[in-house]
Each structure stands twice: as C-alpha cells, then as structure tokens.
Amino acid sequence: MKVNLFVSRDITEPHADIHTNELTGNVSKAIAILESEESSGMIAVKKGSDIALLELGDIYMFRVEDKQVNVYTQDSSYVVKKALYQVEESLNGDFVRISKTTIVNLKKIQRVAPSLKGMMFIELKNGLKDNISRKYLPDFKRALDL
C-alpha cells in the first residue's frame, strides 16, 4: 500500500483520504485506527533533521535531558518538540510518570526494586534505568494495581 504524508502548519484538523479499488482487511484496519476516538497511537519525533512517526507501543521512555524531551525505543533515541506535560496529555494508559522528568511505558518494565530514601528503582527491557520518586510512587503503584 502506498502512503503519502503531507505536514503543513496551515492544516487545522488532521484528515485522511484513502483511495482503493476494494475494501481489504488492511484498509479496514487503517480506517478503524484513523476513526478511533482514543489518541492516534502515534507521536512525531525528530532524529537530527529527520522526522519520524513512532507508535506509542514502541516507546519505552520519555525523559527530559538538557532541556529537551528525549524519546527512547528498543535501540534508538529521538527528540520531541513538546514539553513533557504536553506529551503526557497525549499518552494512553500504558504510560505513567515516575518523576518530574520521566514517563515510562508500563509494558516495557523489566523489574522494579527498592532504592534509597523511599524511592524505587526501575529497569526497562531495553536496559534503561531510572528512579521512581516518592511523589509519583502512589500513582505508579495504582497504575500497576498494587
């Protein structure tokens, strides 16, 4: 299937046109995804001068470093040109904030262990590590039904 993407600041509401000679399973899936009320499941990111669209399920962590929001996947990192709170607003229930600077994907957690001063330590399946601060620990436990 051929896909064309047109990005313009002049467009106020995203829309999609699908041209096909028959309604296949893939076309039906694309329509269902595009028409779903929940977030689009994708986020635009930058790597150098390139722009990419990542599926939320492929993202392990969002972390603020050097005043920019970095996005981590299995083996790459990208940058988002939004504040962390704006990113958080667009995420689904698979993500939870664990500190002032970090949001993680609950489905990508390898292990959680106690750390210093009432904090918890988290390790993701791609090897990334961070601390869960005491302030965000109750929300983290609630997200895991603990």
C-alpha positions as CSV (number, residue, x, y, z in Angstrom):
1,M,0.0,0.0,0.0
2,K,1.4,3.4,-0.9
3,V,1.2,6.1,1.8
4,N,1.7,9.8,1.4
5,L,2.1,12.1,4.3
6,F,1.6,15.9,4.0
7,V,2.6,18.1,7.0
8,S,1.6,21.7,7.0
9,R,1.1,24.4,9.7
10,D,-1.9,25.6,7.6
11,I,-3.9,22.4,8.4
12,T,-6.1,23.0,11.5
13,E,-7.6,19.5,11.7
14,P,-5.9,16.3,10.5
15,H,-7.8,14.3,7.9
16,A,-7.1,11.2,5.8
17,D,-8.2,10.3,2.3
18,I,-8.0,6.6,1.3
19,H,-8.1,5.6,-2.4
20,T,-8.6,1.9,-3.2
21,N,-10.2,-0.4,-5.7
22,E,-11.5,-2.7,-3.0
23,L,-12.1,-2.7,0.8
24,T,-9.4,-5.1,2.0
25,G,-8.6,-6.2,5.6
26,N,-5.7,-3.8,5.8
27,V,-7.8,-0.9,4.5
28,S,-10.5,-1.7,7.1
29,K,-7.9,-1.7,9.9
30,A,-6.5,1.6,8.7
31,I,-10.0,3.1,8.8
32,A,-10.6,1.8,12.2
33,I,-7.4,3.2,13.6
34,L,-8.0,6.6,11.9
35,E,-11.6,6.8,13.2
36,S,-10.9,5.7,16.8
37,E,-11.7,8.2,19.5
38,E,-8.6,7.5,21.6
39,S,-5.3,9.1,20.8
40,S,-3.9,8.3,17.4
41,G,-1.3,5.9,18.9
42,M,1.5,7.7,17.1
43,I,3.8,10.6,18.0
44,A,6.0,12.7,15.8
45,V,9.7,12.7,16.7
46,K,13.0,14.1,15.4
47,K,16.3,12.5,14.9
48,G,18.8,15.0,13.5
49,S,17.0,16.7,10.6
50,D,14.7,13.6,10.0
51,I,11.1,13.4,11.3
52,A,9.6,10.1,12.1
53,L,6.3,8.8,13.4
54,L,6.6,6.3,16.3
55,E,3.9,4.0,17.5
56,L,3.3,4.5,21.3
57,G,3.8,0.8,21.8
58,D,7.4,1.0,20.6
59,I,8.3,3.7,23.1
60,Y,10.0,2.7,26.3
61,M,10.5,6.1,28.0
62,F,10.2,9.9,27.7
63,R,12.8,11.7,29.7
64,V,13.8,15.4,29.9
65,E,17.6,15.8,29.5
66,D,19.4,19.1,28.7
67,K,16.0,20.9,28.5
68,Q,14.6,18.7,25.7
69,V,12.3,15.7,25.8
70,N,14.1,12.6,24.6
71,V,12.1,9.5,23.5
72,Y,13.7,6.1,23.9
73,T,12.8,3.0,21.9
74,Q,14.4,-0.5,21.9
75,D,17.6,0.7,20.4
76,S,17.2,4.4,19.4
77,S,16.6,7.8,20.9
78,Y,14.7,10.7,19.4
79,V,13.6,14.2,20.4
80,V,10.1,15.6,20.8
81,K,9.5,19.3,20.4
82,K,6.9,19.4,23.2
83,A,7.0,19.9,26.9
84,L,6.8,16.7,28.9
85,Y,3.3,17.7,30.3
86,Q,2.1,18.1,26.7
87,V,3.4,14.7,25.8
88,E,1.8,13.2,28.9
89,E,-1.6,14.6,27.9
90,S,-1.5,12.7,24.6
91,L,-0.5,9.3,26.0
92,N,-2.7,6.3,26.7
93,G,-3.0,4.3,30.0
94,D,0.1,2.3,29.3
95,F,2.3,5.2,30.4
96,V,2.9,6.6,33.8
97,R,5.0,9.5,35.2
98,I,7.6,8.3,37.6
99,S,9.4,11.6,38.3
100,K,9.3,15.2,37.4
101,T,11.4,14.4,34.3
102,T,10.4,10.9,33.3
103,I,7.4,9.0,31.9
104,V,7.7,5.2,31.3
105,N,5.7,2.6,29.3
106,L,4.4,0.1,31.9
107,K,4.5,-2.7,29.3
108,K,8.3,-2.2,28.9
109,I,9.3,-2.7,32.6
110,Q,11.8,-5.4,33.3
111,R,12.0,-5.0,37.0
112,V,11.3,-2.7,40.0
113,A,13.3,-2.7,43.2
114,P,13.6,-0.6,46.3
115,S,16.2,2.2,46.2
116,L,17.4,4.9,48.6
117,K,15.3,7.2,50.8
118,G,11.9,5.7,50.0
119,M,12.3,5.7,46.2
120,M,12.1,2.8,43.9
121,F,14.4,1.8,41.1
122,I,13.1,0.8,37.7
123,E,14.8,-1.1,34.8
124,L,13.2,-1.3,31.4
125,K,13.5,-4.2,29.0
126,N,16.0,-2.2,26.8
127,G,18.3,-1.7,29.7
128,L,17.4,1.9,30.6
129,K,17.3,2.6,34.3
130,D,15.7,5.4,36.4
131,N,14.3,6.1,39.9
132,I,10.6,6.4,40.8
133,S,10.4,9.4,43.1
134,R,8.3,9.2,46.3
135,K,5.9,11.9,45.0
136,Y,5.0,9.7,42.0
137,L,5.2,6.3,43.7
138,P,1.5,6.1,44.7
139,D,0.4,6.8,41.0
140,F,2.9,4.2,39.8
141,K,1.5,1.6,42.2
142,R,-2.0,2.4,41.3
143,A,-1.2,2.0,37.6
144,L,0.2,-1.5,38.4
145,D,-2.8,-2.3,40.6
146,L,-0.6,-2.7,43.7
